[in-house]
Amino acid sequence: TPLFYYCLNGNIKVVKYLVEHGADINKENKEGKTPLFYACISGNEAVVKYLVEHGANINKENNKNKTPLFYACRIGNESMV
């Protein structure tokens, strides 16, 4: 979905627009990932913070039993953790 794409690319303005216009923050793709996973993978703190503040499930596990926190740690972004 567009929200997944813009979370991965770190475009906070478009992410805000999509969420404000009804995009589902906790929608899962076929891998069980939500937009928060992609924001953590990209390392964009502003997008991560926005999603969490607007109800993103931080404890959601994907199909490989990994959480968004796993991906934040994996890229070494201590401030997101």
N, C-alpha and C positions, 0 to 999 in steps of 0.2 A: 504494500500500500504506500501511498505518498508519505505517510507518517514514518514508516520504517526507513524509507529512503532519506528523508531530511534529518532524522535522528542520527543516522550513520554519517551523513555529511555535515552535521553540526550546525545547521541553519536554524537558529533559535527563533527568528522572526516567523519563518514558515511553520515551524513546529507549534508556536503559540497560535497562529492563525488556524491551523488545522484542528487543534484541540478546542479552541473557542467555537469552532463551527461543527463540533460533534464527532471528531475522530475519536475512536476508542483507544484509550491509553493502554489498556490491558489486552488488546487483541493479540491472539497468537498466530504465528505462521505454522507451516507444516513441520518445522523443527521444534515447535513449542516455545519459540522466542517471542518476546514482546518488544515494543519500541525501546523500552529501557535497556534491554540487552544491547541493542545497536548503539545507543547513546554511550553506554559504558565501553563498548568496543572502540568507539571513535575517540574516547577520552575527553569528550566535550562536557565540562563540568556544568556549564550553564544549562544545557539541555537536560542533563541528569537531574539537577536540582529542580528544574521546572516540572519534569515528569513526576518526581517523587512528591513535590508539593501539591500536585494535582491528582494524586491517588494511584500512581503506578505501584504495582505490587512488587516490593523489593525482595520478597521471599519466593517468588515464582521460580520453579525449576523447569528447565527445558527438557527435551527428550533424552538428553545425556546426563540428567540430574545435576546440571550446573545452574547456578544462580547468576544474576547480574553482578553480584559482588565478586564472583570468581573471575569474570572478565575484567573488572576494574583492577583487581589484584594482578592479573596476568599481564596487563600492560604497564604495571608499576606506578599507577597514579594514586599515591598515598592520600592526596587531598579528597579524592572521591570516596575513599574507603572510610 
